Amino acid sequence: MPDRGGGPTGPRIRVGRPSRRSRTLLMTLGVLAVLAMLFVMFAGFWTDWLWYKAVDYSSVFTTTLWTKIGLFFVFGLLMALAVGVNIWLAHRLRPPLSAMSLEQQSLDRYRMSIAPYKKWMLIGVTAVIGLISGASAAGQWRTWLLWINGVSFGEKDPQFGKDVAFYAFDLPWYRFLLGFGFAAAVLSLIAAALVHYLYGGLRVTSPGARATGAATGHLSVLLGLFVALKAVAYWLDRYGLAVKSSDFKAAGNWTGLRFVDANAYLPAKTILFCIAVICALLFFATLWRRTWQLPVIGFGLMVLSAILIGGLYPAIVQKFQVDPNEQAKEAPYVAQNLKATKKAYGIDDAQVTEYSGKAQTEDRTQLRGEVAKAASIRLLDPNIVSPTFQQLQQMKGYYAFPQNLDVDRYKDADGNSRDTVIGLRELNLNGIPKNNWINDHFRYTHGFGVVAAEGTTADSEGRPVFTESDLPSKGDLVKGKYEQRIYYGERTEQYSIVGGPQKEIDYSDDDGEKTTSFSGKGGVDLSNPVNRAAYAVAFGEPQILYSGAIGEGSQVLYNRTPKDRVEAVAPWLTIDGDAYPAVVDGKIQWIVDAYTTSNGYPYSSRTTLGDTTADSLTAENQQRAVVAQENQVNYIRNSVKATVDAYDGTVKLYEWDTKDPVLKTWMKSFPGTVEPRGEISDELMDHLRYPQDLFKVQRELLTRYHVDNANTFLSGSQVWQVPDDPTNKSGESVPAYYLSMRMPDQEQQAFSLTTTFTPNNRDNLSAFMAVNAEADADDYGKIRVLKLPASTTVSGPKQVQSQFNSEQDIAESIRLLRGGDSEVEYGNLLTVPLDGGLLYVEPVYVRGGGLKYPLLRKVLVTYGGATAFEDTLGEALDKIFGAEGAEQPPGEQPEEPTDPPTGGNAVEDALKDAQKAYDEGQTALKEGDWEAYGKAQAELEKALEAMEKAAAEAGSGKNADKDPAESAGSEDARKEEQDGSGDKEDGKKPAEQAADRS
């Protein structure tokens, strides 16, 4: 309405339009937000580049980066062009006039609304599709590098005669291309159909033809391309049968062709390929015929053929030809699977020999001296004694040892190789006196020193005999000085900033605090403000940007575990779960075993590495990780030995398997990253060993693949299993143990990895397996399997452990050891072949009272049904073989023989010793000194045993008619003292009561 007067109308208010100042502020905030996002992205990229440059593996970063960028742009652009061209073509082929119908009238509104934005919509849709496709393609950088650099295996598959490289390197890339083609065809078809419908080329409810001739031709070509790709898929599926996994009830997890594959699926795929080609041609023919009739008929024929020929026919062959005579039909294909699987896992040269399982020498006393030659029996269990190392050698609260220590071999003063348990004193942030940012990342930055102990012995108190100890570490393990600071380790996961104005703590002693400043090159320089800003963003720690503790020379250390560093510089390797330290050439080096793997080896059965490498140790210890938990492979080689310097983090990769085609392919892809095998120094070679995880994969395969006969394999009558660990309740497999031992065909001991097998669902022993683990040995990696006769019963680990626990004397001794607050821990149950039989040895540890660490107290030994439970290995072996005073095993010194006291004086002397031990025990109990109390109890037990023996000898001619029950008096006294009830009888002390009974 017009204004009719009546006074002022007031100011005009503009609603919803911000002021110029507000718009400027919003624009500024928007720009800042975009810049912040870009800097966050830049920080991730820049810090990665700086890290790879610092460790001298920048070529890995650039090769990987440019490969991803290339794949992203090539395949992203191809997908965008494919979809964009078809959208443009569908728009151009639109009919000039739309049919007058309600359907077209409603579509007119959409056509008019998008008309001004058609170009931008086309660009936006194709850009989004291109970005998604490019990102997906970038993830295939490994597949591309393997295909473009692949080398020949020199082996051909038995069905098609193609080199294994075709299946390992070529076929995965062809399948990716095929998948990309299918995606492009489907997306183009959908996009074109939508545009044709929007502009009237396709009609659903409009009168007349449902599609224009142009739309029919366009969509038919796209459908023809899709069917042509399906034909290619059928052709590749023929080769895919050689690496196809299936559930074969007679053989479990199966890879490769079976009878039905070779005689039904293979011809079916060929027929379907031909039908698909014909069907694709019919679709292309619509460009001239402008009718859907023949293509639809052809497509229906293809679908029907896929059901009948590709599904029903193979089922009929399986039902009526294979099932009635399965072994005869499948035997040739099983033979090929046996050969390929053994080859792919490196077990084709495994030496399987018959072993009686029973001693051949009738006089067992002759075998006592043979034990030392058969094995250097390791009594120190590296998986149990870490708390002992921690208690005795931690020195400072901010140091700690790994939960599982490692076994290596070092030469003693005489030049003889000895099994050694070794661990590093690593940084423990939880033990820092005061946690704050400076202490956590600047002051406490590293561990210090090696601690090692003889593997074959313990001292009189059951503690390790250290060959390298104290702080700084010193001893006989290492000749000469070595760098003891440990900046990189299995427990070191946080970042540290070192080398700047802030001094770092080494350790403290009576002279005060010792400090140092990192002088290595393994970190990234932080003196540059851009670098500091990037790491402040990457680590989410703004103090890095402005802290005064960072200055000239400051470096940031991260990716500090050996596994993380090797994985980062060689992302194409699969890393073993257990890195181990060694002192090499004046430095502490972490040695890391790495594998090349493939899942494309024809006929070789697949295995899941995470499941296969799990055992009772990985179940209880998260640090002892399994390899590549979900990775399924059917080819594996320990092709690379890597080292990580514990001081400056330097990573070196050494070519180990010089014949591995997978490694050769990766070396072509990343030239210069792997050093030749000849660069391995002699000192480093002395510490290289056969890796545990590869051994566990191989032993799992050998439970089924130790046979050569296809019919035996199919029958399953000789299937073995890896027994569960009887020493704990995890329910997982027994670990593989390192042990210096001699197999029957070896002339001398060799550092070996060992394991046992039991029959499927049974507990008796079926085989013993060992591999020479000495890297410099001529037969390094040779697998030897001792197969026991199926007709005899030899006790397996679980039965041996049960035998230990069920013998009355041993059970009573175990009960006494568990008295009070003590806990009994069983060590590794070692198995040693000896004179046709098997010797089992198990150390027994006691964590007594207030003690926080286990001590070796007893040794369990069994051989040929005889069992001993003694204080030392020598005593146990003497009892087993009836050879008192025989040669002691290496590392264990014989105890000085003492003549037992006799007669009344002997009883009195023993009584005095018992009373003394009792008094000392009571004093220790009052003072809360549980270690002294444990010693006193041991002395009391010895004194009572001596008193009982002396009393029996003194009264053997006088008291023959006495009640035999009285002879158990001293044993009763021991029991009463153990449960605390001895002092309740007539107010006397246990020692006095025992004397009365005697």
LINVENMO-V749221 format. One record per backbone hydrogen bond with DSSP energy under -0.5 kcal/mol. CO is the residue of the C=O (numbers start at 0). NH is the residue of the N-H. If there is no record, write none. Layout:
co=(CO;CO)
nh=(NH;NH)
//
This chain:
co=(11;12;15;18;19;20;21;22;23;24;25;26;27;28;29;30;31;32;33;34;35;36;37;38;39;40;41;42;43;44;45;46;47;48;49;50;51;52;56;56;57;58;59;60;61;62;63;64;65;66;67;68;69;70;70;71;72;73;74;75;76;77;78;79;80;81;82;83;84;85;86;87;88;90;98;100;101;102;103;104;105;106;107;108;109;110;113;114;116;117;118;119;120;121;122;123;124;125;126;127;128;129;130;131;132;133;134;136;137;139;140;141;142;143;144;145;154;156;161;162;162;163;163;164;164;165;168;169;170;171;172;173;174;175;176;177;178;179;180;181;182;183;184;185;186;187;188;189;190;191;192;193;194;195;195;196;198;200;209;211;212;213;214;215;216;217;218;219;220;221;222;223;224;225;226;227;228;229;230;231;232;233;234;234;235;236;237;238;239;240;241;243;245;245;246;247;247;251;253;257;258;259;259;260;263;264;265;266;267;268;269;270;271;272;273;274;275;276;277;278;279;280;281;282;283;284;284;285;291;292;293;294;295;296;297;298;299;300;301;302;303;304;304;306;306;307;310;311;312;313;314;315;316;316;317;321;322;324;325;326;329;329;330;331;332;333;334;335;336;337;338;339;340;341;341;342;343;346;349;350;350;352;354;359;361;362;363;363;364;366;366;367;369;370;373;374;375;376;378;379;380;380;381;383;384;385;386;387;388;389;393;395;397;399;402;405;405;407;409;411;415;417;418;419;419;420;421;422;423;424;425;427;428;433;435;436;437;437;438;440;442;442;446;448;450;451;451;452;454;454;456;458;461;462;463;464;466;466;467;468;473;477;481;483;484;485;488;490;495;495;497;500;503;506;508;511;513;513;515;523;527;528;529;530;531;532;533;534;535;540;541;541;542;546;548;548;550;553;554;554;555;556;559;560;561;562;563;564;565;569;572;573;576;579;581;581;583;585;586;586;587;588;588;589;589;590;591;592;593;594;595;597;597;599;600;606;606;607;608;610;614;615;616;619;622;627;627;628;630;630;632;634;636;636;638;638;639;639;640;641;642;643;644;645;645;649;651;652;653;655;656;658;659;660;661;662;663;664;665;667;669;672;672;674;675;676;680;681;683;683;684;687;690;691;692;693;694;695;696;697;698;699;700;700;701;702;703;708;709;710;711;711;715;718;720;720;722;723;724;731;732;736;738;738;739;740;742;749;750;750;751;752;753;754;756;756;757;758;762;763;765;766;767;768;769;770;770;771;772;772;773;776;778;781;781;782;783;784;784;785;785;786;788;791;793;795;796;797;798;799;800;801;802;806;807;808;809;810;811;812;813;815;818;822;824;827;827;829;831;833;834;835;836;837;837;838;839;840;841;842;843;843;844;845;845;846;847;854;854;857;858;859;860;861;862;865;867;869;871;872;873;874;875;876;877;877;882;888;890;901;902;903;904;905;906;907;908;909;910;911;912;913;914;915;916;917;918;919;920;921;922;923;923;924;927;928;929;930;931;932;933;934;935;936;937;938;939;940;941;942;943;944;945;946;947;948;949;949;950;952;954;958;962;963;964;965;967;968;969;970;971;972;973;974;975;975;975;976;980;981;983;984;988;989;990;991;992;993)
nh=(13;14;17;22;23;24;25;26;27;28;29;30;31;32;33;34;35;36;37;38;39;40;41;42;43;44;45;46;47;48;49;50;51;52;53;54;56;55;59;60;61;62;63;64;65;66;67;68;69;70;71;72;73;74;75;75;76;77;78;79;80;81;82;83;84;85;86;87;88;89;90;91;92;93;100;104;105;106;107;108;109;110;111;112;113;114;116;117;120;121;122;123;124;125;126;127;128;129;130;131;132;133;134;135;136;137;138;139;140;143;144;145;146;147;148;149;163;160;156;165;166;166;167;168;169;170;172;173;174;175;176;177;178;179;180;181;182;183;184;185;186;187;188;189;190;191;192;193;194;195;196;197;198;200;201;199;94;211;202;215;216;217;218;219;220;221;222;223;224;225;226;227;228;229;230;231;232;233;234;235;236;237;237;238;239;240;240;241;242;243;602;255;247;253;248;250;251;247;245;261;262;263;264;265;267;268;269;270;271;272;273;274;275;276;277;278;279;280;281;282;283;284;285;285;286;287;288;289;295;296;297;298;299;300;301;302;303;304;305;306;307;308;309;310;311;312;314;315;316;317;318;319;320;321;322;324;325;328;329;330;332;333;334;335;336;337;338;339;340;341;342;343;344;346;347;345;635;349;351;352;784;786;788;361;363;365;366;367;367;369;370;370;373;374;741;376;739;378;380;381;383;384;404;386;388;389;390;391;392;393;395;398;427;425;404;407;421;419;417;414;411;409;454;407;421;452;405;450;425;447;399;430;431;435;439;440;441;442;443;496;444;504;485;424;422;466;467;420;378;379;464;461;855;458;465;453;475;476;451;473;468;479;483;448;486;446;491;492;497;556;554;502;515;513;511;508;505;506;503;555;531;532;533;534;535;536;537;538;540;543;544;545;546;549;501;550;553;525;497;556;523;495;488;564;565;566;567;568;569;572;574;594;624;590;583;588;586;482;583;588;645;581;590;591;643;579;641;575;639;573;636;633;634;601;603;608;632;611;612;613;618;619;620;621;624;609;630;609;608;632;606;597;595;638;655;656;593;641;653;591;651;589;648;486;487;644;642;674;640;657;659;660;663;664;665;666;667;668;669;670;672;652;674;654;678;679;684;685;686;687;687;774;694;695;696;697;698;699;700;701;702;702;703;704;705;719;706;712;713;714;715;716;718;759;722;757;733;725;727;724;615;753;740;751;375;749;745;740;772;773;738;770;736;768;765;766;720;761;798;758;787;756;785;754;783;752;772;780;689;774;776;779;781;771;783;350;769;352;786;767;787;354;791;793;764;799;800;801;802;803;804;805;806;810;811;812;813;814;815;816;817;818;821;846;844;829;842;840;838;836;359;356;833;839;863;831;861;829;859;826;856;857;824;847;854;822;850;845;856;843;869;841;867;839;865;862;860;858;875;876;877;878;879;880;881;882;885;891;892;905;906;907;908;909;910;911;912;913;914;915;916;917;918;919;920;921;922;923;924;925;926;927;928;927;929;932;933;934;935;936;937;938;939;940;941;942;943;944;945;946;947;948;949;950;951;952;902;953;954;955;958;961;965;966;967;968;971;972;973;974;975;976;977;978;979;980;981;979;983;984;985;987;992;993;994;995;996;997)
//
